[in-house]
Amino acid sequence: MNRYVRAGAFLFGVAVLAVLVVRSNPAVLWQTLRHTGWVVGPLVALWGVVYACNARAWQLLIPKRPPAFTFRRAWLLSVSSFALNYATPFLALGGEPVKVAGATPFLGRNRAVGSVIGFRFLHALAHIAAFLIAIVPAAIYLPHTPLILGTLAVAAVLLVLAASFLLSQHRAGIFERGLTWLNRWRPLQRLAAKLEKHRPALRELDVELTAIHRGGNAAFAGALATELGGRILSSLEFAFILYGFGLGFDVVRAFLVINLSSLFTNLLFFIPFEMGAKEGSIFFIFGWLGFDPALGTTAALLSRVRELIWMALGLGCLLLLDDDARTGSREGTIRNE
């Protein structure tokens, strides 16, 4: 996708956001933000715990993890990675190279790459599991129209297939198999020929990616449970927001809001920064759940403020990572002496 298409998608998203703000009455929107702005503090604290779950899940994916690769470092790298992914206007992949670079001195290059890609698979699996869980309350709370119920049924089937595919690739490896697939597809055979010399390295990456499964299913299940726990905790963001609106601490509806809106924004991944996609989806979901749709726009903006704060904190964590690396180097020198 070229930059003009991305720019067009971004401008379209801005236009959607502007329309939603106008429809929600800017004066009322500003008043609501003024009266509910206090929830941003709890939201920022909540996501610190969510990132802790992400960091721990990543650690659990690494068998025989060296003690030097501490939870502190995994957390700092996770926060920085998510911040850079949010700042990347397309595909949200800006943070992975940072995680690889930060983990390589402790794990080695191949092990770091395998663990980071493995975590991306795990992260996607946890999202799919949360979507599947959300289908049950969605069938209860959303309007019982044939279109919505049929969509939920189709979504459930597709999500199960997607989860099965991701899990199979995580267990069997993707790098060498991907090269074999390229060789079979004529339009990409020239690319495959250039990559063929790297087959041994790709095979080593597959070994690191699938290492978690060779020790049995318990370790992987623990990592997935930890990541899914973080995903479920993140839904409390909208529970706090609903409470700030005076609508009670409704955990079930909050779980629906975050997962349904995430599903919509993932389908509209080509819009940079999810601009307009997030606000539009939450606007309609609030209406489906019986809330004032205008509050959905306010809720999305409160979530945006939290995202921006953590993006700034994540970029600041890069400085702490530099200090952490220097400290690790000094400790390594002392041990060598």
C-alpha positions, 0 to 999 in steps of 0.5 A: 500500500503506497503512501497516498493510499495510507494518507487517503485512509488517514484523512478519511478516518479524520473525517469520520471522527469529525462527523462523529464529534459533530453528531455527538454535540461538541459542547456536550462532548466537552462537558462530559470529558471535563466531568469524566477526565478523572478516569484517565489516571486509573486507566493509565495504572490499569494498563501498566498491569496489562503490560506486565501480563504481556511481559510475563507471557513473553518471558514464559515463551522462552524455555530455560530463560537466562536470569539476566533477562529480567522481568523489568527488562521484558516489561520495558521492552514490551511497553516500548514495543507497544508504544512504537506499534501505536506510533506506526501508522501502518500494520503496527509493527514498529516495535518488534525490531526494538524488542529483538534488539533489546533481547538479543544481548541476553538471548542471542539473535535467533532466540530473540527473533523466535521469541518475539514472533512467537509472542505475536502469535500468542498475542493474536491467539489471546485476542481471538480467544477473547473474541470467542468469549465475547460472542456469548454475551454479544448474543445476549445483549446485542439486538436479536436481528437475523443479521447480527445473530448470523454475523456472530455465528459466522464470526465464531466459525472464522475465529475458531479456524483462525485460532487453529491456524495460528496454533498449528503454525506456532507448533510447526514453525513458519519460516522454512515452511514459508520458503517451501510455499514460496517455491511452489507459487510461480510468481514468487519463485524468484524471491524464493530463489534469493531466500534459499541460501538462508534456509539453514538460518530459517530452520534455526529460527523455527527451532527457537519459535517452536521450542516452547512446545517441546517441553509439553503443553503446560508452559505454552498454556501458562503463557497463553493464560497470562496473555489472555488474563491481560486481555481480560483486564484491559476490558476494565478500561471501559468499565471505569469509563462507564462508571465515570459516566454514572452507568455503573461498573458494568464489566460484561458490557465493557468486555463487549465494547473493547472486544467488538471495537477491537474486531472492527478496528482490526478489520480496518487495519489499513486506516493509520492510527485507527483514526475514526475506526475506533471512534465509529465502532464504539459509537455504534456499539454503545447504541447497540448496548442501549447507551447514548451513542454520543457517550461512545465517542467520549469513551473512545476519546478517553481511551485515546488519551490513555493511549497517548500517555502510554505512548509517551511513557513507552518512548521514555522507557527506551531511555531506561532500556539504555541505562539497563543495558549499560548496567548489564554490561558493567555487571557482565564485566565484573563477572568476567573479571 
